[in-house]
Amino acid sequence: MNPVETQDSNTPPALVHLPASGAVDLCFVLLHGLGADAASMEPLRAALRAQYPQAALVSLNAPLALAEGGRAWFAVDGLDEAVLAQRLDAALPALIQRVQGWARHFGLDWGRIALAGFSQGATLALEAVQAQDQLAGRVLAFSGGHGRVPERAPHEVSLHLLHGLDDGLVPYRPVVNMARTLVALGADVTADVLPGIGHELHPKLVDKAMEQLRTFVPARLWRAAQEAAAEQDRQAKH
């Protein structure tokens, strides 16, 4: 699939869904997979709407059009580690600007922004928070992984990796190994690999993501609570 720059005026840069009423308190930026488009993220959008009725849901269309149909965040022909790194470096600045632009538009602090991507979109989401501090507080990465080995943990970002055990396009083992690397670096990471699921934005993966969003407490919050409790103990003894 070889993408080319497109000036297609019929393709909007994003599909935006706002709360029925009231103020926006969160923003989820959704990044589709290779050969798809913003509308393909509808199953995730619907689940997020049900769980977070006051969230803005922004499904971005990737900048490159494929001759075969659909869109891409970067070309995939001739990929090796060096070429992938170059294409990520080329694609990330524009994506980061778009995410920051939506944060400003809704007047939200970066911690109230979340990125959610499928496949190639998952890679872009993960790499974006590595490249730019204070971009988003959470990342949901479905059926995709980092494009390169992280050298540090993204600052105050919770990463949720969700994968199918039977994914033949993006095998789960490298993703799980990357999660272990991130944990060793001090990152807040969950990695869920579910059986009977291939390379797809499967309802079970979406349900697991909603569960992680509801229940996962970042380690940094536990540490802060423990430090506060310890300080109260010290003050009580004096």
GUFIZA-185925 format. One record per residue: x, y, z of N, C-alpha, C, O in turn; residue in one letter. Coordinates in steps of 0.001 Angstrom, whole numbers, padded with zeros to 6 digits, always signed. Example, Ala and Ser with C-alpha at 12.3 -4.5 7.8 and 13.67 -1.06 7.14 Angstrom:
GUFIZA-185925
+013190-005690+007800+012300-004500+007800+013200-003300+007800+014236-003319+008465a +012850-002250+007080+013670-001060+007140+012900+000030+007870+013409+001138+008039s 
This chain:
GUFIZA-185925
+000837-001184+000000+000000+000000+000000+000879+001243+000000+001580+001500+000979m +000854+002007-001064+001682+003190-001173+000809+004440-001080+000044+004724-002002n +000910+005185+000010+000069+006360+000151+000634+007557-000607+001836+007659-000849p -000270+008454-000970+000132+009711-001592-000596+010827-000873-001666+010608-000306v -000018+012039-000891-000687+013171-000284-002016+013400-000999-002111+013269-002220e -003030+013739-000223-004338+013932-000818-004859+015328-000527-004648+015869+000558t -005528+015894-001485-006213+017172-001300-007717+016965-001454-008442+017889-001825q -008174+015765-001172-009576+015404-001352-010452+016197-000395-010449+015942+000809d -011189+017145-000917-012019+018004-000071-013203+017263+000520-013855+017770+001432s -013495+016060+000010-014613+015286+000533-014240+014516+001795-015112+013948+002452n -012961+014491+002137-012507+013778+003324-012243+014783+004434-011271+015534+004352t -013072+014823+005464-012834+015778+006548-011617+015365+007356-011299+014177+007420p -010928+016320+007978-009774+015955+008790-010136+015120+010012-009303+014375+010530p -011385+015245+010474-011791+014502+011667-013300+014381+011722-014027+015202+011162a -013760+013344+012406-015168+013205+012776-015256+013502+014264-014595+012849+015072l -016063+014478+014627-016118+014956+016011-017503+014717+016586-018513+015090+015988v -017535+014089+017754-018789+013830+018461-018712+014506+019827-017789+014261+020603h -019695+015358+020108-019703+016130+021336-020817+015663+022270-021761+015008+021827l -020715+015994+023563-021796+015635+024491-023125+016234+024052-023173+017285+023413p -024196+015545+024407-025522+016044+024053-025788+017406+024683-026472+018242+024093a -025253+017629+025870-025393+018912+026543-024291+019026+027587-023683+018027+027969s -024043+020225+028037-023050+020426+029077-021639+020539+028535-021396+020404+027336g -020712+020791+029459-019326+021042+029085-018573+019748+028802-018906+018686+029329a -017561+019858+027967-016646+018746+027686-015667+018625+028842-015025+019606+029215v -015544+017410+029424-014594+017231+030524-013432+016304+030176-012463+016231+030931d -013508+015597+029053-012438+014728+028571-012425+014788+027048-013419+015158+026423l -011291+014420+026459-011229+014300+025004-010448+013048+024635-009303+012871+025050c -011075+012189+023858-010426+011003+023316-010140+011248+021840-011054+011527+021063f -008879+011145+021456-008480+011283+020058-008236+009888+019511-007365+009168+020001v -009005+009500+018491-008974+008137+017961-008202+008098+016639-008402+008933+015757l -007316+007106+016531-006440+006974+015364-006679+005616+014708-006425+004579+015321l -007154+005617+013492-007534+004390+012800-006309+003632+012292-005182+004122+012357h -006559+002438+011791-005506+001585+011279-005217+001826+009806-005905+002601+009141g -004193+001155+009310-003784+001265+007917-004904+000800+006993-005478-000272+007185l -005208+001625+005983-006218+001266+005005-007637+001509+005441-008576+001144+004734g -007812+002127+006610-009145+002430+007125-009336+003954+007135-008612+004684+006458a -010307+004413+007902-010528+005855+008027-011164+006129+009387-011378+005215+010182d -011458+007381+009635-011968+007784+010940-013245+007041+011318-013451+006711+012486a -014099+006777+010335-015373+006114+010629-015177+004694+011138-016057+004163+011815a -014051+004067+010832-013813+002675+011250-013658+002550+012760-013721+001440+013291s -013457+003661+013463-013300+003631+014920-014632+003726+015646-014664+003921+016861m -015733+003591+014912-017063+003722+015502-017318+002772+016676-017897+003213+017668e -016916+001482+016623-017180+000613+017783-016553+001143+019079-017160+001065+020147p -015356+001670+018976-014708+002236+020161-015383+003540+020555-015599+003800+021738l -015711+004350+019576-016387+005615+019868-017688+005381+020618-017989+006090+021578r -018466+004384+020181-019747+004105+020828-019557+003672+022281-020312+004081+023162a -018539+002840+022522-018281+002390+023897-017839+003552+024778-018260+003658+025930a -016991+004420+024237-016544+005578+025007-017692+006528+025290-017785+007079+026387l -018559+006725+024321-019714+007597+024538-020588+007078+025665-021061+007853+026497r -020807+005758+025696-021647+005180+026745-021020+005354+028123-021730+005590+029101a -019692+005239+028210-019013+005301+029507-018679+006729+029921-018637+007044+031110q -018442+007589+028938-018041+008965+029232-018913+009941+028435-018469+010487+027425y -020142+010159+028884-021064+010988+028099-020635+012441+027947-021116+013130+027047p -019740+012923+028808-019287+014318+028697-017963+014453+027959-017353+015523+027959q -017522+013377+027335-016265+013430+026588-016492+013891+025153-017524+013602+024547a -015519+014604+024630-015448+014853+023191-014698+013693+022555-013659+013271+023063a -015211+013179+021459-014615+012037+020765-014217+012505+019367-015066+012809+018529l -012918+012556+019141-012382+013105+017894-011673+011989+017140-010590+011557+017534v -012284+011526+016060-011691+010476+015227-010971+011147+014062-011603+011733+013183s -009653+011055+014063-008863+011718+013031-008758+010857+011774-008659+009633+011854l -008780+011503+010632-008402+010851+009383-006910+011047+009172-006394+012157+009307n -006221+009960+008838-004784+010044+008566-004540+010908+007332-005431+011032+006491a -003365+011505+007201-003112+012477+006130-002869+011895+004752-002917+012626+003762p -002608+010588+004659-002239+010010+003374-003343+009115+002836-003882+008276+003558l -003677+009300+001554-004681+008467+000895-004011+007307+000183-002961+007477-000437a -004617+006122+000271-004088+004944-000406-004788+004752-001744-005996+004960-001862l -004031+004361-002732-004621+004089-004037-005662+002987-003952-006638+002983-004702a -005447+002038-003023-006365+000916-002849-007607+001294-002037-008514+000479-001869e -007643+002526-001537-008734+002964-000676-008275+003051+000766-007334+002366+001168g -008926+003878+001530-008533+004079+002907-007347+005027+003021-006926+005649+002046g -006816+005118+004249-005801+006120+004522-004679+005525+005374-004808+004420+005901r -003584+006264+005504-002431+005782+006260-001753+006952+006964-001803+008097+006516a -001113+006613+008092-000323+007606+008826+001098+007695+008271+001745+008739+008356w +001567+006602+007708+002861+006602+007018+002890+005421+006058+002133+004464+006222f +003766+005487+005054+003879+004422+004066+004508+003187+004700+005316+003288+005623a +004125+002023+004189+004635+000775+004756+005496-000005+003770+005947-001104+004092v +005734+000531+002587+006587-000165+001628+008048-000030+002053+008480+001031+002505d +008797-001115+001902+010229-001081+002156+010618-000821+003600+011678-000256+003869g +009766-001229+004530+010040-000930+005942+011141-001815+006513+011119-003034+006348l +012091-001197+007178+012982-001865+008114+013075-000935+009322+012386+000084+009355d +013891-001250+010297+013928-000452+011519+014297+001002+011236+013677+001919+011775e +015294+001210+010400+015744+002569+010109+014685+003367+009351+014430+004530+009664a +014070+002731+008350+013043+003417+007554+011825+003711+008421+011246+004793+008323v +011426+002758+009274+010289+002991+010158+010558+004185+011068+009686+005035+011245l +011747+004256+011642+012086+005377+012515+011989+006702+011765+011480+007685+012304a +012473+006733+010524+012400+007956+009726+010957+008354+009460+010613+009534+009538q +010117+007385+009148+008728+007707+008817+007938+008122+010061+007053+008974+009990r +008269+007511+011193+007638+007961+012438+008050+009393+012754+007210+010216+013118l +009316+009688+012620+009799+011042+012892+009141+012058+011964+008912+013204+012352d +008837+011636+010739+008186+012536+009793+006703+012719+010111+006155+013803+009909a +006045+011659+010611+004601+011701+010831+004214+012319+012173+003151+012928+012288a +005063+012168+013185+004670+012543+014542+004444+014041+014760+003483+014393+015445l +005267+014943+014223+005032+016359+014528+003638+016845+014149+003012+017575+014917p +003147+016457+012987+001815+016901+012569+000736+016309+013468-000226+016992+013820a +000894+015037+013842-000088+014418+014733-000088+015108+016090-001151+015404+016635l +001083+015365+016634+001174+016029+017937+000516+017405+017882-000179+017796+018821i +000724+018132+016807+000082+019440+016658-001434+019314+016613-002146+020144+017178q -001925+018285+015948-003374+018096+015869-003958+017792+017248-004995+018337+017625r -003291+016927+017988-003772+016580+019333-003747+017815+020230-004721+018088+020931v -002662+018550+020215-002558+019756+021034-003597+020800+020616-004122+021534+021453q -003881+020855+019330-004890+021788+018848-006275+021468+019400-007019+022373+019778g -006620+020192+019446-007921+019816+020007-007965+020067+021509-009008+020455+022034w -006857+019853+022209-006813+020159+023639-007083+021646+023871-007862+022012+024751a -006436+022497+023077-006684+023939+023195-008122+024286+022836-008748+025118+023492r -008643+023650+021797-010000+023932+021356-011011+023695+022477-011942+024480+022654h -010826+022620+023227-011771+022306+024301-011341+022888+025648-012058+022749+026639f -010185+023531+025689-009716+024128+026926-009396+023108+028000-009673+023332+029178g -008810+021980+027596-008537+020887+028521-007054+020766+028803-006222+020931+027911l -006730+020474+030059-005370+020137+030439-004962+018838+029744-005809+017994+029451d -003662+018682+029483-003190+017504+028753-003570+016190+029442-003766+015179+028767w -003677+016190+030772-004040+014970+031483-005447+014501+031199-005789+013356+031491g -006276+015376+030629-007650+015013+030272-007790+014630+028804-008897+014480+028288r -006646+014474+028141-006615+014002+026759-006171+012543+026757-005230+012179+027462i -006837+011717+025976-006441+010322+025810-006317+010021+024324-007099+010515+023512a -005330+009209+023979-005169+008734+022606-005580+007272+022550-005263+006493+023448l -006284+006908+021495-006691+005521+021310-006496+005155+019851-007097+005761+018965a -005651+004158+019604-005352+003802+018233-005454+002317+017978-005273+001496+018877g -005750+001987+016729-005791+000590+016292-004691+000370+015261-004548+001154+014323f -003900-000715+015437-002877-001132+014478-001874-000005+014229-001171+000393+015158s -001788+000517+013016-000847+001606+012756-001167+002816+013627-000261+003529+014060q -002437+003046+013882-002834+004134+014761-002365+003923+016187-002053+004885+016890g -002312+002660+016622-001797+002357+017960-000315+002706+018044+000138+003271+019040a +000435+002373+017006+001856+002709+016979+002057+004211+017059+002913+004684+017806t +001272+004969+016295+001395+006428+016337+001067+006977+017720+001740+007887+018204l +000029+006423+018360-000353+006905+019689+000765+006653+020698+001116+007540+021476a +001322+005442+020683+002389+005097+021622+003639+005937+021376+004269+006411+022322l +003989+006118+020126+005187+006886+019808+004991+008378+020094+005949+009079+020417e +003761+008858+019978+003502+010279+020209+003783+010674+021655+004368+011727+021911a +003361+009818+022614+003609+010171+024023+005064+009949+024408+005530+010491+025410v +005788+009155+023620+007233+009050+023835+007936+010305+023321+008918+010761+023907q +007425+010856+022224+008085+011991+021576+007752+013320+022237+008551+014255+022186a +006570+013413+022860+006108+014691+023392+005572+014521+024809+004562+013849+025020q +006246+015128+025773+005740+015117+027145+004462+015945+027238+004248+016876+026462d +003621+015585+028202+002383+016314+028479+001516+016471+027227+000999+017547+026930q +001380+015357+026509+000492+015324+025341-000840+014696+025707-001897+015208+025337l -000792+013583+026438-002004+012865+026825-001729+012090+028105-000595+011699+028382a -002773+011878+028871-002623+011156+030129-002833+009658+030005-002416+008897+030879g -003478+009229+028923-003733+007803+028721-003558+007457+027253-003767+008287+026369r -003169+006211+027014-003120+005667+025655-003768+004296+025666-003432+003451+026497v -004690+004074+024750-005260+002756+024481-004687+002291+023152-004948+002911+022121l -003918+001221+023156-003266+000728+021944-003818-000651+021608-003507-001631+022285a -004638-000727+020563-005263-001969+020136-004476-002567+018970-004282-001913+017945f -004027-003805+019132-003439-004569+018029-002279-003846+017356-002119-003905+016137s -001483-003173+018154-000311-002483+017635+000675-002232+018755+000314-002274+019932g +001913-001971+018392+002937-001751+019408+003855-000613+019034+003664+000043+018010g +004850-000380+019866+005838+000651+019603+006594+000358+018306+006775-000796+017916h +007022+001422+017659+007828+001251+016459+009298+001074+016765+010062+000618+015914g +009706+001435+017988+011101+001317+018407+011130+001155+019915+010184+001537+020604r +012190+000604+020417+012286+000300+021840+012395+001599+022633+013295+002396+022371v +011506+001831+023592+011583+003063+024391+012833+003072+025267+013254+002044+025796p +013406+004249+025403+014557+004411+026286+014164+004996+027636+014972+005031+028565e +012921+005453+027740+012421+006009+028993+010922+005798+029054+010274+005532+028041r +010385+005919+030248+008936+005829+030406+008303+007181+030085+008845+008215+030474a +007171+007196+029384+006494+008483+029168+006018+009040+030504+005478+008299+031325p +006212+010333+030727+005976+010945+032030+004484+011033+032344+003724+011686+031629h +004079+010365+033423+002704+010430+033934+001669+010051+032864+000631+010699+032731e +001969+009007+032120+001039+008485+031115+000737+007031+031441+001652+006247+031691v -000530+006669+031440-000930+005273+031607-001126+004651+030230-001876+005169+029403s -000439+003530+029996-000489+002837+028709-001276+001547+028855-000988+000738+029737l -002257+001353+028006-003068+000139+028029-002933-000561+026677-003436-000076+025663h -002255-001698+026675-002019-002465+025456-003038-003591+025392-003181-004353+026348l -003743-003704+024282-004824-004678+024129-004630-005415+022813-004530-004797+021753l -004578-006752+022888-004152-007521+021728-004895-008842+021647-005337-009385+022660h -005026-009349+020433-005589-010672+020223-004500-011730+020189-003459-011542+019558g -004742-012834+020866-003770-013920+020901-003514-014486+019505-002415-014956+019212l -004537-014439+018642-004436-015024+017307-004139-013988+016229-004390-014230+015048d -003611-012850+016623-003282-011797+015657-002110-012267+014791-000986-012403+015274d -002386-012511+013516-001348-012973+012610-000596-011854+011929+000464-012089+011350g -001121-010641+011983-000466-009510+011323+000523-008826+012254+001640-008507+011848l +000121-008600+013501+000993-008000+014521+001038-008982+015692+000164-008926+016557v +002016-009869+015751+002076-010865+016826+002126-010207+018203+002685-009124+018379p +001528-010893+019166+001400-010300+020489+002688-010339+021300+002895-009474+022151y +003555-011311+021066+004726-011479+021941+005631-010243+021973+006017-009818+023062r +005985-009646+020827+006810-008434+020904+006130-007305+021680+006800-006512+022341p +004815-007237+021598+004089-006196+022328+004182-006437+023830+004399-005506+024606v +004015-007695+024234+004136-008034+025657+005559-007790+026143+005756-007274+027243v +006553-008155+025337+007945-007903+025719+008219-006411+025873+008960-006000+026766n +007617-005599+024998+007781-004151+025109+007134-003636+026386+007647-002715+027023m +006005-004235+026758+005357-003844+028013+006267-004109+029197+006347-003299+030120a +006950-005240+029171+007892-005556+030249+009036-004533+030289+009475-004118+031362r +009504-004141+029117+010557-003129+029055+010087-001821+029685+010826-001187+030439t +008862-001424+029373+008311-000185+029904+008133-000256+031412+008418+000712+032118l +007665-001389+031907+007524-001558+033349+008875-001406+034031+008979-000761+035074v +009910-002000+033443+011257-001892+034002+011742-000448+034017+012557-000074+034860a +011246+000364+033089+011612+001777+033034+010772+002626+033979+011018+003823+034128l +009774+002005+034622+008951+002726+035573+007631+003225+035029+006982+004057+035663g +007215+002737+033869+005955+003183+033273+004762+002499+033909+004881+001416+034483a +003611+003145+033799+002343+002545+034197+001743+001860+032976+001295+002529+032045d +001734+000532+032974+001349-000232+031793+000425-001380+032181+000634-002043+033197v -000599-001607+031363-001349-002857+031418-001246-003506+030047-001204-002810+029032t -001205-004824+030009-001150-005560+028746-002134-006719+028835-001964-007627+029649a -003151-006683+028006-004176-007726+027986-004163-008404+026628-004343-007757+025596d -003948-009717+026639-003962-010521+025416-005114-011519+025553-005110-012363+026449v -006097-011413+024658-007301-012224+024772-007332-013305+023695-007012-013035+022537l -007714-014529+024066-007726-015641+023105-008853-015521+022090-009861-014855+022324p -008652-016193+020945-009703-016265+019931-009921-014975+019163-010953-014814+018510g -008974-014055+019228-009126-012759+018566-007930-012538+017649-006783-012743+018045i -008211-012118+016421-007158-011826+015468-006854-010343+015421-006937-009645+016431g -006501-009868+014232-006140-008459+014059-007413-007663+013779-007788-007439+012628h -008056-007247+014852-009356-006574+014709-009661-005784+015969-009164-006082+017055e -010495-004768+015790-010972-003988+016926-012178-004731+017506-013329-004323+017349l -011868-005828+018176-012886-006776+018627-013651-006221+019828-013068-005530+020664h -014956-006517+019925-015742-006032+021076-015155-006422+022427-015250-005653+023383p -014546-007609+022523-013967-008018+023805-012760-007153+024172-012541-006856+025347k -011981-006751+023172-010869-005848+023444-011380-004476+023864-010829-003847+024768l -012431-004022+023207-013023-002728+023569-013564-002780+024998-013364-001845+025773v -014249-003871+025346-014777-004017+026708-013645-004019+027738-013767-003403+028796d -012556-004705+027430-011417-004736+028349-010808-003335+028500-010388-002947+029590k -010766-002595+027412-010255-001226+027492-011119-000367+028399-010601+000421+029190a -012450-000517+028289-013350+000262+029143-013136-000115+030613-013184+000740+031498m -012904-001395+030856-012626-001846+032225-011335-001227+032756-011288-000774+033900e -010308-001207+031946-009040-000627+032384-009193+000862+032672-008631+001367+033644q -009940+001560+031843-010165+002978+032074-010914+003215+033390-010650+004187+034098l -011844+002323+033705-012630+002486+034943-011829+002157+036186-011988+002813+037215r -010967+001149+036107-010433+000560+037336-008942+000774+037566-008489+000676+038706t -008166+001062+036528-006719+001121+036697-006311+002390+037431-006670+003495+037023f -005568+002229+038506-005038+003362+039264-003531+003431+039014-002808+002512+039398v -003046+004490+038383-001607+004578+038094-000762+004467+039359-001147+004944+040427p +000384+003834+039219+001273+003638+040359+001677+004964+040982+001868+005047+042195a +001811+006010+040157+002238+007299+040703+001215+007844+041711+001583+008534+042662r -000073+007529+041495-001093+007983+042438-000989+007224+043747-001176+007800+044819l -000689+005919+043666-000456+005151+044883+000747+005706+045633+000711+005853+046854w +001806+006013+044901+003004+006554+045545+002701+007881+046226+003154+008133+047342r +001928+008735+045543+001585+010029+046126+000761+009849+047395+000964+010558+048381a -000178+008889+047365-001000+008637+048540-000161+008110+049698-000358+008499+050850a +000771+007226+049382+001647+006681+050423+002535+007764+051020+002748+007802+052232q +003050+008641+050170+003895+009720+050669+003099+010683+051543+003597+011163+052561e +001850+010965+051136+001007+011846+051931+000702+011230+053292+000718+011915+054314a +000423+009917+053291+000138+009232+054549+001356+009229+055464+001239+009417+056675a +002537+009013+054863+003766+009016+055650+004016+010392+056251+004455+010500+057396a +003736+011449+055483+003917+012806+055996+002950+013098+057139+003319+013756+058112e +001718+012611+057026+000750+012787+058112+001207+012073+059376+001040+012585+060483q +001780+010899+059205+002313+010157+060354+003438+010937+061038+003498+011016+062265d +004325+011509+060223+005443+012284+060799+004933+013492+061558+005436+013816+062634r +003928+014160+060994+003381+015339+061652+002668+014962+062950+002734+015698+063935q +001982+013808+062949+001255+013374+064139+002215+013050+065284+001884+013242+066454a +003400+012558+064941+004380+012198+065981+005036+013411+066594+005630+013341+067669k +004920+014533+065890+005491+015776+066425+004372+016589+067019+004608+017683+067532h 
